[in-house]
Amino acid sequence: MAIMITDECINCGACEPECPNNAIYEGGVEWAIADGTSISGSYTLKDGSEVEANDQQAPISDDYYYITPDKCTECVGFHEEPQCAAVCPVDCCVPDPDNEEDEDTLLARKSRLHV
């Protein structure tokens, strides 16, 4: 399951530099698959839509930091636990019940993002 940031976020930014997939963005900032990854060309998002890796996607939140599920691997293959949750001072980085995934899926995403 991907991690999400709840509306309890205080916008401290501690989580953003900890993400090995560059999946965390400040509220209101557009994101792209290519940001911090080795992806180029066409990429299929979780919803089945196809985008160019450098295409800017709409922010998931305008008010506080957010994690894009298309890039989150829960730090599987990098760390023992999600690093965003480990450093969050208000414990607002929690499992996203709308994006449940098994370890194999998360490892496959890691491999795909970091060719």
N, C-alpha and C positions, 0 to 999 in steps of 0.2 A: 504494500500500500504506500502510496506517495505520502509525503509529509505536507501539511498545510500550515499556514500562519493564521491564527485567529485574530479577531478584531480587538483582542487585548494587547496587541503589539504596541510598543511604545516608540517605534521607529528609531531604535538605537543603532541599528545596522550591524550589530555584532555577528549576526548569522551570515550575512552576504559573503564576506571573504573566506568563510569556512567551507563553502560548498565546492566540492571537487568537480561538479558539472556546470557551474555557473548557472544554476537553476533559480537563484534567488535575485529578485529585483526590487528596487525601491518603488513604492506606490506611484502610479502614474507613468512609469517608464515602460516603453515598449520593449519586447524581448524578441530574440531570434534564436533558432536552433544553433546557428554557427557561433554564437557568443561563447567563447571559452571552450569550444569543442573542435574536433578536427573534421566536422561534417562540411561538405560542400555539395552543391547541386541540389537535386530534388530529395525531399524527405517526407515520409508519411507520418502524420501526427496520430495520436491515440484515437481520435475520432474518425480516422480514415481519410481525412482530407490531406491533399498533397500540397506542400509549399516548397519554395526555394529556401535553402538553409539561411541565406542572408535576409530574407523577407522579414520585415518588422511585423510583429503580432501585437494585437491590442493588449494593454495591461489587464491583468486579472483583478487588480485592486487599484483604485486611485488614491486611497487613504492611508494605506500601510504596506509594509513589505509583503511580498507574495512569492510563492514557489510555483513554477510552472510544472505541472505533472508530466509533461512531455519530456522533461529533462531530469526529473528527480529519480534517483536510484536508492534513496534512503541511505546513501553512502555504502551500500553493499558492494563489496569488492575493493573498497578503499579503507573503511574503518569499521570497528565493531558496532558502532551506533551512529545514528544520524548526528552529524556535527552541529547542525543548526540547533537542534534540541539541547545538545550538551552545553552550548554557550549562551542560550537564551536566558536572560535574567528574570523574565516573567513567565516562563514555561508556556509560551503561546505557539511553539512549533510542535504540532501533534499529528498523529496518523490521520489521514484524510479518508473517511469512510466511503466517499464517493469514488475513490481510486485505489481499490484493493488489488494488489498484485503479489504473485509469489516470487520467491528468490530467483528462480530461473528467469523470469521475465525481467526482473531488475538487473540481473547480470547481463542479459542479452542487450538491454538498453545501454548499460555501461560500455559494453564492447562496441556497440554501434556509434556511440557518441565519441569514443576515443579510439578510433581506428589506428 
